[in-house]
Amino acid sequence: MGDMYLGSCFWEDTYFPFPFTHSTTIMKKLLTLLLVIAPFFTFAQSTSGVVMYEEKINLHKRMTIDNPDIMAMIPEFKTDNKILVFNPKASIYRTPTKADKEQVTTKKTDEGEVRMVFKGNENSLYRNLSGGSSVELKNFMGRKFLIEGELTKTKWKITGKQKKIGEYLCMQAMLDDTTQTEAWFTPQITVSTGPDTYGDLPGLILEIHVGDDERVITATDIKLEEMSDDAITPPTEGKKVTREKFKKIVEEKMEEMKSTGGGNFMIIRD
């Protein structure tokens, strides 16, 4: 018989890459695994509360323009604060206060006039954890869109690495794709959700790194308390569209701006 893997030991679609071929090895690997994760379960488990996150986007790493003049006028980082409210049934990820006003910067360069539009973020993402559905509010060019859909399973590989974020012990997981996405989750808070679209781990995600730290989301404050269902409701204001339709609207508007604006445009969005 060929090598086997310890599949779905603690979470569906998650595996621990421990090859084994006989029962003695199995027991050794299980014992090692238990020793690794045992510290996490010495704390009381919680399933409800509020988390503040800081989202930091490296704009320079997202740029494809090789122009020193343009790069010089663009700040290296864009930082936003977000909030996650959750209980065992649902979660919503949104801005903690009213959206920031749109900021527009215009500068003339040898390439022509460049306008950078930093969009105030009113976006939110509601997840029905018990029902497997989601409602996402997207704010684009002053128009609100509601995108309804089903929650899709994210495939992670748990590495076994550990670190502390605040007072919480966390474990590392890597997204099983080409984005080089790294998550740190804590089994001390036993809710399968996290910031933005990230979830599907056996514990709350407190930190996300995408690519070469092109995007970093970090929990800055965690308050565990009882949250009623009334405190976590989906957004309702906006035009209902499919995700494909919304993508088409964005692409068409970008082309329109390029053709009528008399210069280059950059819209920095989430």
DRENDO-644102 format. One record per residue (C-alpha): residue in three letters; x, z, y. Coordinates in steps of 0.2 Angstrom, whole numbers, plus 5000, padded with zeros to 4 digits. Layout:
N
ALAXZY...
//
This chain:
270
MET500050005000GLY500749965017ASP500950085032MET499350165038TYR498950235055LEU498050395060GLY496550305069SER495250385080CYS495850555077PHE495150625093TRP494350485102GLU493550315097ASP494750165100THR496250285103TYR497650295090PHE499250395088PRO500650285082PHE501150395067PRO501550285052PHE501450375036THR501450325017HIS501050485008SER500150655009THR501650765013THR502050655028ILE500250655034MET500250845034LYS501850845044LYS501150725057LEU499550825059LEU500450985061THR501550905074LEU500050835083LEU499151005083LEU500751095090VAL500750965104ILE498950985109ALA498651165106PRO499151225123PHE497751125131PHE496451225121THR497051395126PHE496051375143ALA494151375145GLN493451205144SER492351135158THR491150995161SER490550995179GLY491250995196VAL492050905211VAL493750825212MET494650755228TYR495750605225GLU497050515236GLU497150335233LYS498750255239ILE498950065239ASN500649975242LEU500149835252HIS501949755252LYS501949745233ARG500249655234MET500849525246THR501349355240ILE501849295257ASP503749285260ASN503749295279PRO504749435288ASP503649425304ILE502049455294MET502749585283ALA503449685298MET501749705305ILE500949765289PRO501049945285GLU501849975268PHE500450095261LYS498550105264THR497950285259ASP496150335257ASN495250495251LYS493950495238ILE492850615229LEU492250625211VAL490650725207PHE490350745188ASN489350835175PRO489150795156LYS487850665159ALA488450565174SER489850545188ILE489950455205TYR491550405213ARG491350385232THR492050425249PRO491850605254THR491150565272LYS490550415282ALA491550265279ASP492950235291LYS492650105305GLU493349935302GLN495149915309VAL495649735315THR497449695320THR497949525327LYS499649465330LYS500449295334THR501849235324ASP502749065321GLU501549035307GLY500049055319GLU498849195323VAL498649325309ARG497149435308MET497249585296VAL495549665292PHE495649845285LYS493849875278GLY493050035280ASN492650095262GLU490850125258ASN491050075240SER490450195226LEU490350185207TYR488950285197ARG489250305179ASN487850355167LEU488950435154SER487550475142GLY486650315144GLY488150195145SER487650105161SER488450095178VAL487850045196GLU489249995208LEU489049985227LYS490149855235ASN490249835254PHE490849665259MET490849595277GLY489449705283ARG488349675268LYS487949785254PHE487849735236LEU487349825220ILE488149775204GLU487249845188GLY488049835171GLU488449925155LEU489950035153THR491349945144LYS492550035132THR494350055138LYS495650055125TRP497050175128LYS498650225118ILE498950415120THR500850435120GLY501050625118LYS501950655134GLN501350805145LYS501550865163LYS500550975174ILE499450915189GLY499051075199GLU498651205186TYR498051085173LEU499051025158CYS498950835156MET499350705143GLN499850525146ALA498950375140MET499350195143LEU498050055145ASP498149935130ASP498349775141THR499649695153THR499249785169GLN500449935165THR499150055169GLU499650235166ALA498350385166TRP498550565165PHE497050665158THR496750845155PRO495750905139GLN495451065149ILE494050975158THR493050895144VAL492150745153SER492650565149THR492750505166GLY493950485181PRO494250395197ASP493650215200THR493250125184TYR494450235173GLY493750335159ASP493550335140LEU494850475137PRO494550645129GLY494650735146LEU494550705165ILE495850585172LEU496750665186GLU498050535190ILE498250345188HIS499750225191VAL499450035191GLY500949925189ASP502549975197ASP501550105207GLU500649965217ARG499150085216VAL499250265213ILE497650385212THR498050575212ALA496950725211THR497250835226ASP495950965224ILE494851015209LYS493351135210LEU492351175194GLU490551215197GLU488851185190MET488251015197SER486450965195ASP485850795191ASP485150775209ALA486850785215ILE487450635205THR486250485209PRO486650305209PRO486650205225THR485050105229GLU485350015245GLY486049845244LYS485649665236LYS485649665217VAL486949535211THR487849505195ARG489749535195GLU490049345194LYS488949315209PHE489849445219LYS491449365215LYS490849195220ILE490249265237VAL491949345241GLU492849185237GLU491649075247LYS491849195262MET493749195261GLU493749005261GLU492549005276MET493649115286LYS495249015282SER494448855288THR493648925304GLY494749065310GLY496148955317GLY497449065308ASN497849165292PHE496749305287MET497049455276ILE495649575270ILE496349735263ARG494949795251ASP494849915236
//
